[in-house]
């Protein structure tokens, strides 16, 4: 007897944004390089500064106000700017450096032929929509949910339930794809969705009760699964 496909009967595919569709690692590295080139022309070793900022950023999971407060204390500024200036610089320059994951455009186009598509992402509304628009992807999705405007963030199941309601589907007819074991896989699973984990920078958390239907390392692996 043929084994049952764990993702059969799917009618909608919902994506995370950062390190799922957006190559957050390369995007933040490009932003950090620009940041150091702008504010530390006087410094000798830019690579050391770039690597330290990336380390303090914690793969994007550190609050940016906290990050820039730490940078103001730690880095060798010639003249310290106000934190508001740095946050403004980030909101513009980070968005302008947005880069797609390899084969993201082609994979999304393939999925759009077969499924309804959605996007759920934690973050600031202006920055997350800014990245989506920079990547030219807004029209690819039937809906986009950003945590700031939704008033709730992953892994809270409410944000996944909002998506299910917008799609007009049952939870088990929705598949969620993301890179964070707790925020994405656990959250979506508790909301009743099936999941696929894209393994990028975040290690698996063994104490989680959820398990993804599949684990992938490249976005275009979805073409062989769905």
C-alpha positions in Angstrom: 0.0 0.0 0.0 1.4 3.4 -1.0 2.2 5.6 2.0 -0.1 8.6 2.5 1.4 11.9 1.4 1.6 14.1 4.5 0.8 17.2 2.5 -2.0 15.9 0.3 -5.3 17.9 0.1 -3.4 21.2 0.5 -5.1 24.2 -1.0 -3.0 27.0 0.2 0.7 27.5 0.9 1.7 30.2 3.3 5.3 31.5 3.6 7.4 33.1 6.3 9.5 36.0 4.8 13.0 36.4 6.4 15.3 33.5 5.6 12.5 31.7 3.8 11.8 33.9 0.8 14.1 36.8 1.6 17.7 35.9 2.0 18.1 37.6 5.3 21.7 36.6 5.9 22.9 38.2 2.7 20.5 41.2 3.0 21.8 42.0 6.5 25.4 41.5 5.5 25.0 44.0 2.6 23.2 46.4 4.9 25.9 46.1 7.6 28.7 46.7 5.0 26.9 49.9 3.9 26.4 50.9 7.6 30.1 50.5 8.4 31.3 52.2 5.2 29.0 55.2 6.1 29.8 55.6 9.8 33.3 54.1 10.2 35.4 55.4 7.4 38.0 56.3 10.0 38.2 52.7 11.3 41.0 50.3 10.2 39.3 46.9 10.1 35.8 47.1 8.7 35.4 43.3 8.6 35.8 43.0 12.3 33.1 45.6 12.8 30.8 44.0 10.3 31.1 40.6 11.9 30.5 42.0 15.4 27.3 43.8 14.3 26.1 40.6 12.7 26.8 38.7 15.9 25.0 41.2 18.1 22.0 41.2 15.7 21.3 37.5 16.5 20.0 36.6 13.1 17.4 39.4 13.3 15.8 38.3 16.5 17.2 41.2 18.6 15.0 44.3 18.9 16.6 47.0 16.7 16.4 49.7 19.3 18.4 47.5 21.6 20.8 46.5 18.9 21.6 50.1 18.0 21.9 51.1 21.7 24.5 48.4 22.1 26.3 49.5 19.0 26.4 53.1 20.3 28.1 51.8 23.4 30.5 49.3 21.9 31.7 50.5 18.5 34.5 53.0 17.9 32.5 56.0 16.7 34.3 59.2 15.6 31.1 61.1 16.7 28.1 59.3 18.1 24.8 60.0 16.3 21.4 59.9 18.0 19.8 56.4 18.1 16.8 57.8 16.0 19.2 58.6 13.2 20.5 55.0 13.1 17.0 53.6 13.2 16.0 55.8 10.3 19.1 54.7 8.4 18.2 51.1 9.0 14.6 51.5 7.9 15.7 52.9 4.5 19.0 51.0 3.8 18.0 47.6 5.1 15.0 47.6 2.8 17.0 48.8 -0.2 19.4 45.9 0.3 16.7 43.2 0.2 17.7 40.0 -1.7 15.7 36.9 -2.6 16.6 33.4 -1.7 17.9 31.4 -4.6 15.1 30.3 -7.0 12.5 32.1 -4.9 10.8 33.9 -7.9 10.5 30.7 -9.9 9.3 28.6 -6.9 6.6 31.1 -6.0 5.5 31.3 -9.6 5.2 27.5 -9.7 3.2 27.4 -6.4 0.9 30.1 -7.6 -0.3 27.9 -10.5 -1.5 25.3 -8.0 -2.4 27.0 -4.7 -3.6 30.1 -3.0 -0.5 31.8 -1.5 0.0 33.8 1.7 2.7 35.4 3.7 3.0 35.8 7.5 5.9 37.7 8.9 6.9 39.1 12.3 8.3 42.7 12.2 7.5 46.3 11.6 4.8 47.0 9.0 6.8 49.6 7.0 10.0 47.5 6.9 8.3 44.2 6.0 6.1 45.6 3.3 9.1 47.6 2.1 11.1 44.4 1.6 8.2 42.7 -0.1 7.8 45.6 -2.5 11.6 45.8 -3.1 11.5 42.2 -4.1 8.5 42.8 -6.4 6.4 40.1 -4.7 3.3 41.9 -3.3 1.1 40.8 -6.1 2.2 37.2 -5.8 0.3 36.7 -2.6 -3.4 36.5 -1.9 -2.8 38.1 1.5 0.1 39.4 3.6 0.0 39.5 7.4 2.7 41.5 9.3 2.7 41.1 13.1 2.8 44.9 13.9 -0.4 45.6 11.9 -2.0 42.3 13.0 -1.4 43.1 16.7 -0.1 39.6 17.3 3.1 37.8 16.4 4.2 34.3 15.7 4.2 31.8 17.4 0.8 33.0 18.8 -1.8 30.8 17.0 -4.0 33.9 16.5 -2.0 35.2 13.6 -2.2 31.8 11.8 -5.9 31.7 12.5 -6.3 35.1 10.9 -4.7 33.6 7.8 -7.0 30.6 7.7 -10.0 32.9 8.0 -8.8 35.1 5.1 -8.3 32.1 2.9 -11.7 30.7 3.8 -10.2 27.2 4.3 -9.8 24.6 7.0 -6.5 24.7 8.9 -5.5 21.2 7.6 -5.9 22.5 4.0 -3.1 25.1 4.7 0.7 24.4 4.6 3.1 26.8 6.3 6.8 27.1 5.4 9.3 28.8 7.6 12.8 28.7 9.1 12.2 29.2 12.8 11.3 26.0 14.7 9.2 27.7 17.4 7.8 30.8 15.7 7.0 29.0 12.4 6.7 25.3 12.8 5.4 25.0 16.3 3.1 28.0 15.9 1.5 26.9 12.6 1.2 23.3 13.8 -0.6 24.3 17.0 -3.0 26.2 14.7 -3.7 23.0 12.8 -1.6 23.6 9.7 0.8 21.2 8.1 4.3 22.5 7.9 7.7 22.4 6.1 10.8 23.6 7.8 13.5 25.3 5.7 16.7 24.8 7.6 18.8 28.0 7.3 20.4 29.4 10.5 18.1 28.3 13.3 18.9 24.9 14.9 16.0 22.6 15.7 14.6 22.8 19.2 14.3 19.2 20.4 11.7 19.9 23.2 9.1 21.2 20.6 6.1 18.9 20.2 5.6 19.8 16.6 7.3 18.0 13.7 7.4 19.3 10.1 6.0 17.1 7.3 9.3 17.8 5.4 12.6 19.5 6.0 14.3 21.3 3.1 17.4 23.4 2.7 16.6 25.1 -0.5 13.3 26.7 -1.5 13.2 25.0 -4.9 13.0 21.6 -3.2 9.3 22.5 -2.8 8.8 21.8 -6.5 9.6 18.1 -5.9 7.2 17.9 -2.9 4.2 19.9 -3.8 
